[in-house]
Amino acid sequence: MTDLTDQIRNNLTDVRSHIASAAEAAGRDPGEIELVAVSKVQPEDRIAAGLAAGQRVFGENRVQEAIGHWSHLREEFPDLRLHLIGPLQTNKVSEAVALFDVIETVDRPKLAGALAREMKKQDRQLDCFIQINTGEEPQKAGTLPAEADDFIRACIEDHGLSVVGLMCIPPFDEEPSLHFALLREIARRHGLGKLSMGMSADYEIAVEFGATHVRVGTAIFGAREPKA
Ligand SMILES: *Cc1c(COP(=O)(O)O)cnc(C)c1O
């Protein structure tokens, strides 16, 4: 148990120092980069170790699993910030708005409308990122780059969502920097300041290309083991 806590504390320290070096090399302030610790599929003792090490910002990709991981911890850790980083179905919008602080995966008009209505109903204004499918992969969520301008405008002007930035997951087998640069360019056109990009394998490159949020799982918590 203490071994595990030490290990995850060390991993967090390493990742933070890599972020800081990458930021400094790019002439950026490391303080403007938020580390989102991706706790999906991780057992509770690893999550507890992350909390013990002082981490407070976490990412989850499934609503139901996130409720299991986090609803009982909210009271104990009032400064938690939970990011939804996986696809959201409209029938889960109510639970998602109740649990999360940030929705990173707004990617279609029906979802944008449902989120806007639910946030009004619950009187909770969550920060939103719009997910862009920069690799135009058919199996992946996200708005296509060609449709991004209209969709971003609609989210802000028609739905009144609090859009803070853009998010992407580059194709597994491609040079991520091209995708990071594309995301940055689309955000620039709309004056959006936040970019959620970069995972365990490429977060330093993402920082070089302007990431303000990196989503790191295995480099902090270790490999995700299938549940027994
Ligand atoms: C799982 C996941 C991550 C973290 O991936 P690692 O390679 O474990 O760092 C980041 N972003 C999204 C959207 C994910 O689903």
The ligand as a Gaussian input file, in Angstrom:
#p B3LYP/6-31G(d) Opt

LIG

0 1
 C       -7.482000       6.608000     -21.712000
 C       -7.415000       7.991000     -22.237000
 C       -6.310000       8.816000     -21.974000
 C       -5.093000       8.365000     -21.194000
 O       -4.330000       7.477000     -21.944000
 P       -2.892000       6.984000     -21.431000
 O       -2.242000       6.507000     -22.677000
 O       -3.153000       5.920000     -20.441000
 O       -2.210000       8.151000     -20.854000
 C       -6.345000      10.106000     -22.450000
 N       -7.398000      10.584000     -23.164000
 C       -8.480000       9.826000     -23.429000
 C       -9.599000      10.415000     -24.197000
 C       -8.530000       8.507000     -22.985000
 O       -9.618000       7.767000     -23.265000

